[in-house]
Amino acid sequence: MKTPQTILAATDLSAPARHAVERAFYLAAGSGDDLYILHAMELDAIDGLREMLGDDLHSVKAALNGDARTRLDQLTGDAAINRGVAARTRVAVGNPLVTIIDEADALDAGLLVLGARGESFLRHALLGSTAARLLRKTSRRPVLVVKQSPHEDYRSVLVAVDFSPVSIQAIHMARRLAPAADLVLLHAFELPYEGKLALAGVEAQLIRQYITTGSEIRRKRVHELAAAAGLAPTDYSARVLHGAPAQQIIAMEQEYDCDLLVVGKHGSHIAEELLLGSVTKHVLAEAQGDVLVICDPRDPPEESP
C-alpha cells in the first residue's frame, strides 16, 4: 500500500490555474494523498496607492483578501471539481514564488501542481510566469505543469529517460500518478559531434553503424532501467530513437496520444535553463499534454531568485 503524500496545488485563480486545481483533485482522489490548495497574493503594489487611498488602504487589502478567499472556497467547494476530496486551502499574502516554495517545504509536499499560462508558456527567453520561475528554482520536488482541462485520469504516459539517477525517479512518479495508464519509456540520442563527423572525414556507412550499435546498446539499457524501477516487461513499451531528444519527445507524444509527459530537469543555474535547445524548456513549450518535471536530486541549490 502506498504511503500517503501531500500534493500542493498553487493557483492564481485564472482559467489555466483552475485546470491545475482540477487535475490535483483527480490525483488526490485516485491516490488518497492529502491535498493542499494555495493562493498567494502579492499586495505590495497596493502600497503605491497609499496617498490616494489614505485610511482606506487597509480596508482595500482586506477586501481583496476576502474576495480571494471567497473565490477559492467556491472553486474547491464545487462538487464537479473536487471529486469528493476535502482539500485544505490557504490564502497567503507575499511573493507567490517564495510563498509556494516555503509552503511546499513546510508541508514536505511530494508534488507541486501548477497551471501553464496559455499556449506561449516558456516560449521566450525571459520567463515571467510563476510556474516558469518555480521550475528554474531549486525545489527538488516534482512539478506538474497542467496545460489541459482534465476530463479523466491519465491514459497514456511518456517518460523520457537518459539513464541518469533522475530516470528511475521519473518512472516511479509516473506510475504513482497514473498507475493504470499505458507507459512508454523513450530514449532519444545523438552521437557526440554528430554533425561534424562527416566534415572530419568519417564515412557515412561508419556513422550509420555507430548509430545502429548505439541504438542496440541503449535499448538494452532501457530494459535494464525498467527492471531496476520494478517494471515487468508487460508494464511498458520501449522506444529508442536517433535524433534530437526534444523533437523526438514531442513526436512520440503525438504518436502515442500521450496526455502526460515526464522529463528530468538537470542543472539549477538560470543560464543553463535559458540555453536554446534545453530539452525541458522545449518540451514545456511545445507539448500539448501536461508535463511532469522531475528535478535531479544531485543538483546543488541555486542561490539567486
Secondary structure, 3 states (H helix, E strand, C coil): CCCCCEEEEECCCCHHHHHHHHHHHHHHHHHCCEEEEEEEECCHHHHHHHHHHHHHHHHHHHHHHHHHHHHHHHHHHCHHHHCCCCCEEEEEECCHHHHHHHHHHHHCCCEEEEECCCCCCCCCCCCCCHHHHHHHCCCCCCEEEECCCCCCCCCEEEEECCCCHHHHHHHHHHHHHCCCCEEEEEEEECCCCHHHHCCCCCCHHHHHHHHHHHHHHHHHHHHHHHHHCCCCHHHCEEEEEECCHHHHHHHHHHHCCCCEEEEEECCCCHHHHHCCCCHHHHHHHHCCCEEEEEECCCCCCCCCC
